[in-house]
Amino acid sequence: SWLGIRRILYSDPCPASACLLLLLLALPPAAPSCPMLCTCYSSPPTVSCQANNFSSVPLSLPPSTQRLFLQNNLIRTLRPGTFGPNLLTLWLFSNNLSTIYPGTFRHLQALEELDLGDNRHLRSLEPDTFQGLERLQSLHLYRCQLSSLPGNIFRGLVSLQYLYLQENSLLHLQVKQRVKRCYTLTQPEKEALKAKGVTAIVIYCYYY
């Protein structure tokens, strides 16, 4: 304790290096720093780094972060080990994402919302991209360049309620898991909506 250290310091002479070490041990742990060019909030733990021309996810994100906003940057690649396990909300829309390595989201077991929309260079996803996201409720993949998706890519997303896939180039979508309802528009329905000036099409999947 600090009282015990004070007694040691003032009762017996000690070498300067030993006294310095005792003082360092008595200091309270430093709070996690906020990444440069980002804004951090304590309640709920939030890191906001949008619109700063980041080409990669900032390093040294506070491990307690629950909400991370990285939209409107130039991020190209996502790798495993980038994000902390306490995340509930992760926004990465409007970046330059082209590659998401397998395992990037695997340990984010608390994640509820993931927005990867409006990434025009994102053309394909690996079958296990979303593996481990058992609490994910909302997944945004709109306005990318996806032409197909692996048949089992949504396997294990037992909490998913909203899946946004509008404005892609998907020609076929097959969901290999139990769903209460998965709705997509037919081509005539799409053409009818386009004639009315409607281009945003949302696919909702409601799980048992």
Secondary structure by P-SEA (a helix, b strand, c coil): caaaaaaaaccccccaaaaaaaaaaacccccccccccbbbbcccbbbbbcccccccccccccccccbbbbccccccccccccccccccbbbbccccccccccccccccccccbbbbcccccccccccccccccccccbbbbccccccccccccccccccccccccccccccbbbbcccccbbbbbcaaaaaaaaaacccbbbbbbbcc
